[in-house]
């Protein structure tokens, strides 16, 4: 991977906005040479080293001689974009009128179409962190489903309770999923 970009979810963003309005910026194209090792030699002072070459030689497995022997250099880009909007057009607050089962079913349905490199629990965790960062950060770490797919139901229940709680401390987080099923 040469670079990755992630736009933090901002619920004020609108799909009709331009990339610059959404704060998508080409931060690497700043006109500055990336002359870290191995390019920090005065011999390269007159050459602008782009971020891709820096990444390949400084963070990758290639030396400058390897780079010079390359006849071809290509970069494959894969973009996975997911945009979820309710049928009524709502992007926020949809969970307020949902039962726990409807809330969990919606997230489970999204997870069915997750990128192939993410496990079920990883997707649920990442997606809820995007949708509900404040509430998800308040969930007991012992119910973390990122590393344990068996914790998804407990995590979703605790998140649901956190979202529906006026006072984040006014509910008891569940330790045993059997206690609420």
N, C-alpha and C positions, 0 to 999 in steps of 0.2 A: 504494500500500500504506500503510495507516494504521499498522499495527503487525504485528509477527510474533513468534511465541513458539516456542521450541524447547527441548525438554527434553533435556538431555544424557543420553546412554544410560548408565544405571546398572544393571548386571546384577543388582542386588539388588532392583530394582523388581518388583512382582508385579501382574498384571492385576486382582486382586481388591481392590487398595488404592484408597482414595478419592483424588480429585484433590489434596487437601491433603497426603496421605501421599506422593504422587508429586512433591510440590513444584511443582504447577501453581498459580500464584498470579496474581491480578489485581493486578499491581504498579502499574498506572496508577490504580487506584481507591484512592488513598491519602489522599483528603480535601484534598490540597494543590492550590492553583490553579496552573495552568500559564501564568502571566502573563508570558511572554517577549514579545519584540517580535512583533507590533505591539500586544500587549495590556498592555505595561508602563506604560501611561498611568494616572494617578490616577483618571481617569474610570471605569476598570474595576475599581477596588479592591474594590467591594462584590459583584462578580460572580466566581463560581468558574468559571474556564476549564477545561474538560475536556481530556484529552489529545487527543481527536479534533479539536476546534476548534484547538488549538495546532498540531497536525500539518498541518491544512488551510491555515491562514493563515501559520504560521511556516516550514513546510518545503514547502508546496505552492505552487500558482500563483495562489491566491486572496487578495484583499485583504479588509479588513473590510467595505467597501461591497459587494463581490461576495457575501460571506457573508449580508449583510442582505437582498440581493435574491433569495436562494434561497427558493423556495416549498416545496421538498421536498429532503430530504437522506436518502440511503439508503446503506447499506453492504452490499456483497455479500461473503460469507465463503466461501471454499473451503478445505476441509480434506482433505488427502491423508494418510492414515494407513496405514502398512504395518507389519504385525506378523508376523514370520517365526518359526515354531517347527517343529522337527523332528517327525516323526510320533510319535516316542517321548516328546515333550514337552520335549526338551532345548533350551535356548536358548544354552547356553555349551559350549564345548569340542567342538562337533560337528566342527570342522576337524581335530582330532587324529588321527582314524582315516581321513581322506580322502586319496586320492592327489591329486596336483596337478590332474589332469584333472577329478576329481569336485569338488574345491574350486572350480576356475574355472567349471565347468559350473553349479554352484549359483548363483554370483554373476552369471553371464551370464543365467541363467533369470530371476533377480530383475530384471535390467536390461531384459529384454524388456517388462516391465510398469511401467517407470519413468514418472514424470510427464512429460507432453509437452514441458515447457519445459526439461528436462535432456537434454543430449547423452549418448551412451553412456558416454564416458570420464568425464564429470562425475558421472554417477550411480555408476559403479563407485568412483570416488575418494571421493565423499561417503559412500557406504554402508560402505566399508571403514574410513573414519575413524570412523564411528559404532560399528562392530563391534569394531575392533581399534585403538583410538587410539594405544596405545604402540608397537605393531609398525609401523603405517602411518607414524607420525612418524619412524621409523628408516630408511625407504626412501630411497634415493638420489634427490634431486630431479630428476636427469636422466631418470628413468623416470616422471615425473609425467604421468598420463593425464588430468588435469583439463582441460588445454588442448589435448591431442593424443590423439584417439581411437586413433591407430595405436600408442600406447604401452601400451594396456590389457594385452596378453598379457605383456609384459615386467614391467609393474608387478605384475600378479597373481602371476607367478612369484616375483619378489623378495619380495613380501609372504608368500607361502606358505613360502618358505625362512626368512624372518624368524620366522614363527610356529613353525616346527618346529626352530628353532635354540635350544639351551640358552644359548649365548653369542651375543649379537647380532653379534659380530664374527667368528664362526666359519664364515661362509660367504662366498662371493664373489658379489656382485651381478652379474647378467647384463647385458652391454652389447649383445649381439647376439642377438635371439630365435632366429635360425637356429642358434645354437650349442647350444640345448637342445631344439629341435623335431625 
